[in-house]
Every structure is written in structure tokens, then in C-alpha cells.
Amino acid sequence: MQISFKLGLRVQEIALLELKEVCRLNKRNKALPRSFDLHQVMSLPVAYTKGADALGRSKTKYERRTISFSVNEFKRVVSQIEALAKAGAEIDPETFYPPVKRHKGKSRDLPLVDEDLRQALSDYLVIRLERDPGAQPSDPLFITQKGGPYSPNTLQEHMAMMLREWAGIEKASSHSGRRTLITDVIHGQKKSVKVAQKIAGHVSPSTTIIYEEPPEEELADALKNVTRQP
């Protein structure tokens, strides 16, 4: 939760985090607990970001559900199909599908400066390494009860449950922390969209601009403080 609300990571990015992204593991001494040095900056690889392959742990097979054409492209495809039909050739619809537009994602460096975040990470790493003193830098940061890595879907469900059922935040989701952080950067701290874009890892600033919309709290405050009577 600290990573979500203090760094604004997507749930897929949190699920894919490895130990090496948050700390340097010191050489193991079997007589002592495994020690580590927490990084000052988290370097988030491009492979973790939205739309990327996520090091082979995300869904790699792309299944089309819809396709779209511009008017000119549609006319061109119809002409090609007509020509093939007149020639008696076999027609495979997939031959005429437009190319898939894939998001490349964007890497980013996020300073680990928030004290609550650093404390939460340190406390967790002590427990994580007590349970698995032989852990390697490339091992998952967060693991399930079975000891394996989290899938984004499972982590999404767990985070939503903690926010809604444990914290009692209505309509909360695994995206709430990210949304809260970016909104605070723009509205609370009055930082530029460029700063928010870098934190969020958005390829296009047009995506970040969505967060310039007034948050729900401001709308509620405006409606609560209406002075003119009908």
C-alpha cells in the first residue's frame, strides 16, 4: 500500500517488483540474519510498465476482440477483397487486419525519500529475508502464501479487499493509491503536469492531464459551501 500511495505504481508493476529494485542484498552469513541496504532510488524497468511484456510473466498472446479502419483503409481493403473474389482466390480475413498497436511502456526512476515508505519496506524486508535467507536479487519482492510471485490479477483483488473491507473505503481499488498520488501532485502540491507525468510513467502528457480534473473532494466542498439560496 505504501508503494501504491507513495510511488504511484500500477498493480502490475508492484506484482513484478524484484528484490533488486528496492535494496542491495549483502553477502549471506549463516550465523546472522540476512542484511540489506535500501536503495535511495527505485529504478523501474520498462518491461514492468503497462503494455510491455513484463519479462514474460504477463499475457504474451494477443487476442483481437475488435479491429478498426479509417475510411480510406476500409475502401482499400474492400477493393482487394473484391479483386480476390473475382479471381476465385481463397480469402483469409486475418490477412486484412490492421497491425496491432502496442504500448512500448516507459522506464522511470523514483526516489525512495518518504520515511513511512522506507520504514515499511525495511520492516517487510526483514520478515521476507527471515523466511527466505537464501533469496536472490532477482527473486520477487512480494510473494504469495504458496511462496510464488503474485499475479497482477490476484494482487489487484487483495489490494481492493484491504481498502474496501479492512479500511472501509467505498469504491476503492488497486488503482486508488496511484490516482490519489498523481492528483495530489497536481492539485495539492501544484506541481507541473510534466512532474506528474514522470512520476506516473505516462508516455503521453495527454494521459496525465486527465488528473487535472477536480477531485471528488473539491466538488463535494464546492457543493457544501453554496451561499446563494434559490
MILONU-402986 format. One line per field, with one value per atom (N, C-alpha, C): residue number from 1; x, y, z. Coordinates in steps of 0.05 Angstrom, whole numbers. Layout:
<atoms>
badren: (NUM / ...)
X: (X / ...)
Y: (Y / ...)
Z: (Z / ...)
</atoms>
This chain:
<atoms>
badren: (1 / 1 / 1 / 2 / 2 / 2 / 3 / 3 / 3 / 4 / 4 / 4 / 5 / 5 / 5 / 6 / 6 / 6 / 7 / 7 / 7 / 8 / 8 / 8 / 9 / 9 / 9 / 10 / 10 / 10 / 11 / 11 / 11 / 12 / 12 / 12 / 13 / 13 / 13 / 14 / 14 / 14 / 15 / 15 / 15 / 16 / 16 / 16 / 17 / 17 / 17 / 18 / 18 / 18 / 19 / 19 / 19 / 20 / 20 / 20 / 21 / 21 / 21 / 22 / 22 / 22 / 23 / 23 / 23 / 24 / 24 / 24 / 25 / 25 / 25 / 26 / 26 / 26 / 27 / 27 / 27 / 28 / 28 / 28 / 29 / 29 / 29 / 30 / 30 / 30 / 31 / 31 / 31 / 32 / 32 / 32 / 33 / 33 / 33 / 34 / 34 / 34 / 35 / 35 / 35 / 36 / 36 / 36 / 37 / 37 / 37 / 38 / 38 / 38 / 39 / 39 / 39 / 40 / 40 / 40 / 41 / 41 / 41 / 42 / 42 / 42 / 43 / 43 / 43 / 44 / 44 / 44 / 45 / 45 / 45 / 46 / 46 / 46 / 47 / 47 / 47 / 48 / 48 / 48 / 49 / 49 / 49 / 50 / 50 / 50 / 51 / 51 / 51 / 52 / 52 / 52 / 53 / 53 / 53 / 54 / 54 / 54 / 55 / 55 / 55 / 56 / 56 / 56 / 57 / 57 / 57 / 58 / 58 / 58 / 59 / 59 / 59 / 60 / 60 / 60 / 61 / 61 / 61 / 62 / 62 / 62 / 63 / 63 / 63 / 64 / 64 / 64 / 65 / 65 / 65 / 66 / 66 / 66 / 67 / 67 / 67 / 68 / 68 / 68 / 69 / 69 / 69 / 70 / 70 / 70 / 71 / 71 / 71 / 72 / 72 / 72 / 73 / 73 / 73 / 74 / 74 / 74 / 75 / 75 / 75 / 76 / 76 / 76 / 77 / 77 / 77 / 78 / 78 / 78 / 79 / 79 / 79 / 80 / 80 / 80 / 81 / 81 / 81 / 82 / 82 / 82 / 83 / 83 / 83 / 84 / 84 / 84 / 85 / 85 / 85 / 86 / 86 / 86 / 87 / 87 / 87 / 88 / 88 / 88 / 89 / 89 / 89 / 90 / 90 / 90 / 91 / 91 / 91 / 92 / 92 / 92 / 93 / 93 / 93 / 94 / 94 / 94 / 95 / 95 / 95 / 96 / 96 / 96 / 97 / 97 / 97 / 98 / 98 / 98 / 99 / 99 / 99 / 100 / 100 / 100 / 101 / 101 / 101 / 102 / 102 / 102 / 103 / 103 / 103 / 104 / 104 / 104 / 105 / 105 / 105 / 106 / 106 / 106 / 107 / 107 / 107 / 108 / 108 / 108 / 109 / 109 / 109 / 110 / 110 / 110 / 111 / 111 / 111 / 112 / 112 / 112 / 113 / 113 / 113 / 114 / 114 / 114 / 115 / 115 / 115 / 116 / 116 / 116 / 117 / 117 / 117 / 118 / 118 / 118 / 119 / 119 / 119 / 120 / 120 / 120 / 121 / 121 / 121 / 122 / 122 / 122 / 123 / 123 / 123 / 124 / 124 / 124 / 125 / 125 / 125 / 126 / 126 / 126 / 127 / 127 / 127 / 128 / 128 / 128 / 129 / 129 / 129 / 130 / 130 / 130 / 131 / 131 / 131 / 132 / 132 / 132 / 133 / 133 / 133 / 134 / 134 / 134 / 135 / 135 / 135 / 136 / 136 / 136 / 137 / 137 / 137 / 138 / 138 / 138 / 139 / 139 / 139 / 140 / 140 / 140 / 141 / 141 / 141 / 142 / 142 / 142 / 143 / 143 / 143 / 144 / 144 / 144 / 145 / 145 / 145 / 146 / 146 / 146 / 147 / 147 / 147 / 148 / 148 / 148 / 149 / 149 / 149 / 150 / 150 / 150 / 151 / 151 / 151 / 152 / 152 / 152 / 153 / 153 / 153 / 154 / 154 / 154 / 155 / 155 / 155 / 156 / 156 / 156 / 157 / 157 / 157 / 158 / 158 / 158 / 159 / 159 / 159 / 160 / 160 / 160 / 161 / 161 / 161 / 162 / 162 / 162 / 163 / 163 / 163 / 164 / 164 / 164 / 165 / 165 / 165 / 166 / 166 / 166 / 167 / 167 / 167 / 168 / 168 / 168 / 169 / 169 / 169 / 170 / 170 / 170 / 171 / 171 / 171 / 172 / 172 / 172 / 173 / 173 / 173 / 174 / 174 / 174 / 175 / 175 / 175 / 176 / 176 / 176 / 177 / 177 / 177 / 178 / 178 / 178 / 179 / 179 / 179 / 180 / 180 / 180 / 181 / 181 / 181 / 182 / 182 / 182 / 183 / 183 / 183 / 184 / 184 / 184 / 185 / 185 / 185 / 186 / 186 / 186 / 187 / 187 / 187 / 188 / 188 / 188 / 189 / 189 / 189 / 190 / 190 / 190 / 191 / 191 / 191 / 192 / 192 / 192 / 193 / 193 / 193 / 194 / 194 / 194 / 195 / 195 / 195 / 196 / 196 / 196 / 197 / 197 / 197 / 198 / 198 / 198 / 199 / 199 / 199 / 200 / 200 / 200 / 201 / 201 / 201 / 202 / 202 / 202 / 203 / 203 / 203 / 204 / 204 / 204 / 205 / 205 / 205 / 206 / 206 / 206 / 207 / 207 / 207 / 208 / 208 / 208 / 209 / 209 / 209 / 210 / 210 / 210 / 211 / 211 / 211 / 212 / 212 / 212 / 213 / 213 / 213 / 214 / 214 / 214 / 215 / 215 / 215 / 216 / 216 / 216 / 217 / 217 / 217 / 218 / 218 / 218 / 219 / 219 / 219 / 220 / 220 / 220 / 221 / 221 / 221 / 222 / 222 / 222 / 223 / 223 / 223 / 224 / 224 / 224 / 225 / 225 / 225 / 226 / 226 / 226 / 227 / 227 / 227 / 228 / 228 / 228 / 229 / 229 / 229 / 230 / 230 / 230)
X: (17 / 0 / 17 / 39 / 57 / 69 / 76 / 87 / 66 / 41 / 19 / 14 / 11 / 4 / 27 / 52 / 75 / 91 / 89 / 104 / 86 / 60 / 41 / 45 / 55 / 59 / 33 / 31 / 8 / 10 / -13 / -13 / 4 / 6 / 23 / 52 / 59 / 87 / 94 / 75 / 81 / 84 / 67 / 69 / 95 / 106 / 131 / 157 / 154 / 178 / 196 / 222 / 241 / 257 / 270 / 285 / 305 / 318 / 339 / 329 / 302 / 292 / 290 / 290 / 287 / 311 / 329 / 351 / 375 / 397 / 421 / 424 / 424 / 427 / 456 / 463 / 490 / 497 / 522 / 531 / 520 / 511 / 498 / 518 / 511 / 526 / 507 / 510 / 491 / 488 / 507 / 505 / 489 / 484 / 469 / 445 / 425 / 403 / 413 / 400 / 408 / 404 / 424 / 422 / 419 / 412 / 407 / 411 / 415 / 417 / 395 / 377 / 355 / 365 / 355 / 363 / 352 / 365 / 355 / 336 / 339 / 322 / 313 / 288 / 278 / 279 / 293 / 294 / 275 / 254 / 233 / 238 / 243 / 249 / 225 / 231 / 209 / 192 / 204 / 189 / 166 / 167 / 146 / 122 / 125 / 104 / 81 / 59 / 35 / 39 / 29 / 31 / 56 / 75 / 100 / 97 / 116 / 114 / 118 / 129 / 133 / 150 / 172 / 191 / 179 / 159 / 146 / 127 / 122 / 103 / 75 / 72 / 45 / 36 / 11 / 0 / 14 / 25 / 41 / 25 / 4 / -11 / -33 / -32 / -52 / -76 / -99 / -124 / -141 / -146 / -162 / -192 / -203 / -232 / -246 / -233 / -243 / -221 / -229 / -210 / -223 / -206 / -217 / -201 / -215 / -203 / -211 / -193 / -201 / -218 / -232 / -249 / -233 / -210 / -193 / -182 / -174 / -164 / -186 / -210 / -232 / -238 / -238 / -243 / -222 / -197 / -175 / -178 / -185 / -189 / -212 / -234 / -257 / -249 / -233 / -224 / -207 / -189 / -172 / -188 / -208 / -225 / -241 / -251 / -267 / -249 / -224 / -206 / -200 / -196 / -191 / -215 / -239 / -263 / -268 / -263 / -267 / -247 / -224 / -203 / -208 / -227 / -233 / -212 / -197 / -177 / -189 / -175 / -185 / -179 / -198 / -196 / -194 / -172 / -168 / -171 / -192 / -198 / -174 / -158 / -136 / -115 / -115 / -95 / -100 / -124 / -131 / -133 / -127 / -128 / -106 / -112 / -91 / -71 / -46 / -26 / -34 / -25 / -31 / -15 / -28 / -13 / -7 / 19 / 27 / 40 / 34 / 47 / 75 / 95 / 122 / 129 / 113 / 119 / 141 / 147 / 167 / 180 / 207 / 221 / 222 / 226 / 228 / 243 / 255 / 269 / 253 / 247 / 230 / 246 / 252 / 267 / 251 / 265 / 253 / 259 / 244 / 250 / 230 / 206 / 186 / 193 / 194 / 203 / 185 / 158 / 140 / 143 / 148 / 153 / 178 / 200 / 225 / 223 / 208 / 205 / 189 / 167 / 151 / 167 / 183 / 200 / 220 / 233 / 253 / 241 / 217 / 204 / 196 / 186 / 178 / 202 / 224 / 247 / 259 / 258 / 268 / 252 / 226 / 208 / 213 / 214 / 218 / 244 / 265 / 291 / 294 / 279 / 278 / 266 / 246 / 232 / 248 / 264 / 279 / 307 / 325 / 351 / 369 / 362 / 377 / 367 / 349 / 337 / 358 / 352 / 369 / 358 / 375 / 365 / 343 / 342 / 321 / 296 / 294 / 270 / 248 / 223 / 201 / 202 / 196 / 195 / 171 / 148 / 124 / 117 / 112 / 105 / 78 / 65 / 40 / 45 / 24 / 26 / 40 / 37 / 50 / 79 / 89 / 117 / 124 / 105 / 110 / 104 / 109 / 104 / 74 / 66 / 38 / 32 / 8 / -1 / -14 / -14 / -27 / -56 / -71 / -99 / -104 / -87 / -90 / -84 / -62 / -55 / -76 / -87 / -109 / -132 / -140 / -162 / -155 / -131 / -123 / -122 / -111 / -110 / -138 / -155 / -183 / -197 / -192 / -204 / -194 / -168 / -157 / -168 / -171 / -180 / -210 / -226 / -255 / -264 / -254 / -264 / -249 / -223 / -207 / -207 / -203 / -201 / -229 / -248 / -275 / -277 / -260 / -261 / -278 / -301 / -321 / -310 / -314 / -307 / -277 / -261 / -232 / -223 / -200 / -189 / -159 / -146 / -116 / -104 / -121 / -111 / -115 / -127 / -134 / -108 / -88 / -63 / -50 / -48 / -36 / -52 / -78 / -95 / -93 / -92 / -90 / -64 / -42 / -16 / -14 / -22 / -20 / -38 / -62 / -80 / -68 / -55 / -43 / -19 / -3 / 19 / 10 / -12 / -22 / -38 / -57 / -76 / -65 / -55 / -46 / -19 / 0 / 27 / 31 / 12 / 13 / 38 / 46 / 68 / 59 / 78 / 71 / 62 / 47 / 39 / 63 / 85 / 109 / 120 / 120 / 129 / 111 / 85 / 66 / 69 / 74 / 78 / 102 / 124 / 148 / 143 / 129 / 123 / 105 / 85 / 66 / 77 / 97 / 108 / 91 / 75 / 58 / 75 / 71 / 85 / 76 / 50 / 39 / 28 / 34 / 23 / -7 / -20 / -49 / -62 / -48 / -58 / -57 / -36 / -33 / -53 / -59 / -77 / -105 / -112 / -137 / -139 / -116 / -116 / -118 / -118 / -123 / -152 / -169 / -198 / -200 / -218 / -220 / -228 / -214 / -221 / -248 / -259 / -286 / -288 / -266 / -268 / -273 / -260 / -264 / -293 / -304 / -332 / -351 / -346 / -363 / -361 / -336 / -332 / -347 / -346 / -359 / -389 / -401 / -429 / -438 / -420 / -427 / -427 / -411 / -408 / -423 / -444 / -461 / -474 / -471 / -482 / -507 / -511 / -535 / -559 / -581 / -605 / -623 / -638 / -656 / -679)
Y: (-24 / 0 / 25 / 24 / 47 / 52 / 31 / 34 / 45 / 37 / 46 / 76 / 84 / 111 / 131 / 121 / 139 / 140 / 120 / 119 / 119 / 112 / 112 / 89 / 66 / 44 / 31 / 21 / 5 / -22 / -35 / -61 / -81 / -80 / -99 / -93 / -68 / -61 / -71 / -69 / -78 / -108 / -122 / -151 / -161 / -145 / -154 / -145 / -129 / -119 / -142 / -138 / -158 / -145 / -161 / -150 / -129 / -133 / -115 / -87 / -84 / -57 / -40 / -52 / -36 / -38 / -58 / -60 / -75 / -73 / -89 / -110 / -135 / -156 / -160 / -160 / -164 / -194 / -200 / -228 / -243 / -267 / -283 / -294 / -290 / -302 / -319 / -345 / -364 / -360 / -347 / -343 / -318 / -302 / -277 / -274 / -258 / -253 / -239 / -246 / -234 / -203 / -188 / -159 / -148 / -122 / -109 / -79 / -66 / -36 / -26 / -10 / 0 / 21 / 20 / 39 / 67 / 87 / 114 / 120 / 104 / 108 / 81 / 78 / 54 / 58 / 41 / 42 / 21 / 31 / 13 / 7 / -18 / -25 / -20 / -15 / -11 / -35 / -59 / -84 / -87 / -72 / -74 / -57 / -38 / -18 / -28 / -13 / -20 / -25 / -47 / -53 / -68 / -69 / -84 / -114 / -130 / -159 / -167 / -149 / -155 / -180 / -182 / -204 / -231 / -233 / -259 / -268 / -252 / -261 / -251 / -232 / -223 / -239 / -234 / -249 / -241 / -260 / -254 / -258 / -274 / -279 / -258 / -243 / -222 / -233 / -230 / -239 / -215 / -212 / -190 / -193 / -171 / -171 / -152 / -131 / -111 / -102 / -93 / -81 / -55 / -36 / -11 / -2 / 11 / 22 / 51 / 66 / 92 / 87 / 108 / 105 / 96 / 109 / 103 / 74 / 66 / 39 / 18 / 24 / 6 / 3 / 25 / 24 / 7 / 11 / -4 / -34 / -41 / -70 / -82 / -67 / -77 / -82 / -64 / -67 / -92 / -97 / -120 / -146 / -146 / -170 / -175 / -153 / -156 / -168 / -159 / -169 / -199 / -207 / -235 / -252 / -242 / -257 / -262 / -241 / -244 / -264 / -266 / -285 / -313 / -316 / -342 / -351 / -332 / -338 / -342 / -357 / -361 / -336 / -328 / -303 / -309 / -301 / -304 / -277 / -273 / -247 / -235 / -252 / -241 / -228 / -234 / -221 / -191 / -183 / -155 / -139 / -153 / -139 / -117 / -94 / -74 / -83 / -73 / -81 / -73 / -90 / -85 / -62 / -43 / -20 / -28 / -30 / -39 / -15 / -13 / 7 / -2 / 15 / 8 / 10 / 25 / 29 / 49 / 56 / 77 / 71 / 69 / 65 / 91 / 89 / 113 / 107 / 128 / 127 / 142 / 129 / 141 / 142 / 166 / 169 / 157 / 141 / 129 / 148 / 170 / 190 / 192 / 181 / 183 / 164 / 175 / 160 / 137 / 141 / 119 / 96 / 103 / 83 / 68 / 82 / 69 / 50 / 59 / 43 / 17 / 21 / -2 / -22 / -13 / -30 / -45 / -30 / -43 / -64 / -58 / -77 / -102 / -98 / -121 / -138 / -125 / -139 / -157 / -148 / -164 / -190 / -188 / -212 / -229 / -216 / -230 / -247 / -235 / -249 / -269 / -265 / -286 / -312 / -309 / -332 / -345 / -329 / -339 / -326 / -335 / -323 / -327 / -346 / -351 / -337 / -317 / -303 / -290 / -289 / -277 / -249 / -231 / -205 / -206 / -226 / -228 / -242 / -249 / -261 / -240 / -248 / -229 / -215 / -189 / -175 / -185 / -187 / -196 / -224 / -242 / -270 / -277 / -297 / -306 / -326 / -336 / -355 / -381 / -386 / -410 / -406 / -381 / -376 / -367 / -365 / -357 / -328 / -317 / -289 / -284 / -260 / -252 / -248 / -256 / -248 / -221 / -203 / -177 / -179 / -199 / -202 / -209 / -227 / -234 / -211 / -197 / -174 / -152 / -149 / -129 / -135 / -161 / -169 / -165 / -172 / -169 / -140 / -122 / -94 / -82 / -89 / -79 / -88 / -113 / -124 / -108 / -103 / -89 / -61 / -47 / -20 / -18 / -36 / -35 / -47 / -72 / -86 / -80 / -76 / -71 / -41 / -24 / 5 / 18 / 4 / 15 / 38 / 38 / 59 / 50 / 62 / 54 / 59 / 40 / 41 / 42 / 36 / 37 / 13 / 16 / -6 / -5 / -23 / -24 / 0 / 15 / 39 / 64 / 62 / 85 / 100 / 85 / 97 / 113 / 102 / 116 / 141 / 138 / 161 / 183 / 175 / 194 / 210 / 195 / 208 / 229 / 220 / 238 / 263 / 258 / 281 / 300 / 289 / 306 / 322 / 309 / 323 / 348 / 344 / 366 / 386 / 377 / 395 / 404 / 384 / 391 / 406 / 395 / 407 / 427 / 429 / 449 / 445 / 420 / 414 / 413 / 415 / 416 / 388 / 388 / 362 / 346 / 359 / 345 / 328 / 340 / 326 / 301 / 306 / 284 / 262 / 271 / 252 / 234 / 245 / 230 / 210 / 219 / 201 / 178 / 184 / 164 / 146 / 155 / 138 / 138 / 160 / 162 / 170 / 156 / 162 / 189 / 195 / 219 / 237 / 263 / 281 / 283 / 276 / 277 / 257 / 236 / 217 / 229 / 244 / 256 / 279 / 293 / 316 / 308 / 282 / 273 / 279 / 277 / 281 / 310 / 328 / 357 / 362 / 343 / 347 / 349 / 367 / 370 / 343 / 337 / 312 / 314 / 291 / 289 / 306 / 307 / 323 / 352 / 363 / 391 / 396 / 377 / 380 / 380 / 362 / 360 / 385 / 396 / 420 / 444 / 445 / 467 / 466 / 442 / 439 / 444 / 438 / 441 / 470 / 487 / 515 / 534 / 525 / 542 / 563 / 589 / 611 / 622 / 622 / 634 / 616 / 625 / 609 / 612 / 591 / 593 / 612)
Z: (0 / 0 / 0 / 15 / 15 / -13 / -27 / -54 / -72 / -69 / -86 / -81 / -55 / -48 / -48 / -45 / -43 / -69 / -86 / -111 / -136 / -132 / -154 / -174 / -165 / -183 / -190 / -215 / -223 / -209 / -207 / -193 / -208 / -234 / -249 / -242 / -239 / -232 / -204 / -185 / -158 / -158 / -172 / -173 / -185 / -203 / -217 / -204 / -183 / -169 / -159 / -162 / -152 / -129 / -113 / -90 / -99 / -122 / -130 / -137 / -141 / -146 / -121 / -98 / -73 / -55 / -58 / -40 / -52 / -39 / -46 / -24 / -32 / -12 / -6 / 20 / 29 / 29 / 29 / 28 / 51 / 46 / 67 / 87 / 113 / 135 / 151 / 149 / 161 / 191 / 204 / 233 / 240 / 220 / 225 / 206 / 214 / 195 / 170 / 148 / 122 / 123 / 116 / 117 / 89 / 87 / 62 / 65 / 43 / 42 / 24 / 35 / 20 / 0 / -25 / -45 / -39 / -50 / -49 / -72 / -94 / -117 / -128 / -133 / -146 / -176 / -190 / -219 / -231 / -242 / -252 / -281 / -288 / -316 / -335 / -360 / -379 / -382 / -378 / -381 / -361 / -339 / -319 / -325 / -343 / -346 / -363 / -362 / -376 / -406 / -416 / -444 / -452 / -434 / -440 / -434 / -443 / -439 / -410 / -394 / -365 / -361 / -375 / -372 / -375 / -392 / -397 / -377 / -355 / -335 / -340 / -359 / -366 / -390 / -398 / -421 / -446 / -460 / -484 / -510 / -509 / -533 / -535 / -557 / -561 / -576 / -565 / -578 / -586 / -612 / -621 / -613 / -604 / -600 / -619 / -626 / -645 / -663 / -687 / -705 / -716 / -724 / -734 / -759 / -777 / -802 / -805 / -818 / -828 / -853 / -862 / -886 / -910 / -914 / -937 / -935 / -911 / -908 / -913 / -905 / -909 / -938 / -953 / -982 / -996 / -987 / -999 / -995 / -970 / -963 / -980 / -982 / -997 / -1026 / -1038 / -1066 / -1069 / -1049 / -1050 / -1048 / -1031 / -1028 / -1053 / -1065 / -1090 / -1112 / -1114 / -1134 / -1130 / -1105 / -1099 / -1104 / -1098 / -1102 / -1131 / -1148 / -1177 / -1188 / -1176 / -1186 / -1175 / -1157 / -1146 / -1125 / -1114 / -1094 / -1067 / -1050 / -1022 / -1006 / -990 / -974 / -945 / -932 / -904 / -891 / -874 / -862 / -848 / -833 / -817 / -834 / -860 / -878 / -879 / -874 / -878 / -852 / -830 / -804 / -803 / -792 / -789 / -768 / -769 / -749 / -721 / -702 / -674 / -663 / -650 / -638 / -609 / -604 / -577 / -562 / -536 / -520 / -513 / -516 / -510 / -480 / -466 / -438 / -434 / -409 / -404 / -377 / -377 / -352 / -336 / -309 / -293 / -267 / -257 / -231 / -211 / -188 / -168 / -141 / -132 / -107 / -83 / -67 / -43 / -19 / -18 / 2 / 25 / 21 / 41 / 65 / 89 / 112 / 119 / 117 / 122 / 102 / 77 / 57 / 63 / 69 / 75 / 99 / 120 / 144 / 137 / 121 / 114 / 98 / 79 / 63 / 80 / 98 / 116 / 134 / 145 / 163 / 147 / 123 / 107 / 98 / 90 / 81 / 103 / 128 / 150 / 151 / 149 / 150 / 126 / 102 / 77 / 77 / 87 / 87 / 110 / 132 / 153 / 142 / 126 / 115 / 92 / 79 / 56 / 56 / 74 / 77 / 52 / 35 / 11 / -13 / -9 / -32 / -49 / -75 / -95 / -103 / -113 / -122 / -142 / -159 / -180 / -170 / -144 / -134 / -130 / -131 / -127 / -100 / -100 / -75 / -58 / -70 / -56 / -65 / -46 / -53 / -39 / -51 / -40 / -17 / -5 / 17 / 7 / -19 / -30 / -37 / -34 / -38 / -66 / -84 / -111 / -115 / -139 / -145 / -148 / -142 / -145 / -175 / -184 / -210 / -206 / -226 / -224 / -216 / -226 / -220 / -191 / -180 / -152 / -133 / -140 / -123 / -125 / -148 / -152 / -133 / -132 / -115 / -85 / -77 / -49 / -41 / -58 / -51 / -49 / -67 / -66 / -41 / -33 / -8 / 16 / 17 / 40 / 43 / 20 / 20 / 26 / 15 / 18 / 45 / 51 / 74 / 99 / 97 / 121 / 128 / 108 / 113 / 110 / 98 / 95 / 75 / 55 / 35 / 12 / 10 / -11 / -39 / -57 / -85 / -90 / -70 / -73 / -90 / -103 / -120 / -118 / -131 / -130 / -144 / -159 / -173 / -156 / -133 / -116 / -107 / -99 / -90 / -111 / -135 / -158 / -165 / -166 / -172 / -151 / -126 / -104 / -106 / -111 / -112 / -134 / -158 / -181 / -178 / -167 / -162 / -142 / -121 / -100 / -112 / -129 / -141 / -157 / -172 / -189 / -173 / -156 / -143 / -115 / -100 / -73 / -72 / -88 / -88 / -110 / -128 / -150 / -168 / -171 / -189 / -218 / -236 / -264 / -274 / -296 / -308 / -316 / -323 / -331 / -307 / -283 / -259 / -254 / -256 / -251 / -273 / -297 / -319 / -314 / -304 / -298 / -276 / -255 / -233 / -242 / -258 / -267 / -288 / -303 / -325 / -349 / -353 / -377 / -401 / -423 / -447 / -458 / -456 / -467 / -444 / -445 / -424 / -425 / -448 / -450 / -430 / -424 / -404 / -376 / -370 / -344 / -340 / -362 / -360 / -349 / -352 / -342 / -312 / -298 / -269 / -261 / -281 / -275 / -269 / -275 / -269 / -238 / -228 / -199 / -186 / -164 / -149 / -136 / -129 / -117 / -92 / -76 / -51 / -57 / -78 / -85 / -94 / -109 / -118 / -94 / -75 / -52 / -35 / -32 / -17 / -30 / -56 / -71 / -67 / -68 / -64 / -35 / -17 / 12 / 20 / 6 / 13 / -5 / -17 / -33 / -15 / -22 / -5 / -16 / -42 / -54 / -52 / -41 / -37 / -62 / -70 / -93 / -87)
</atoms>
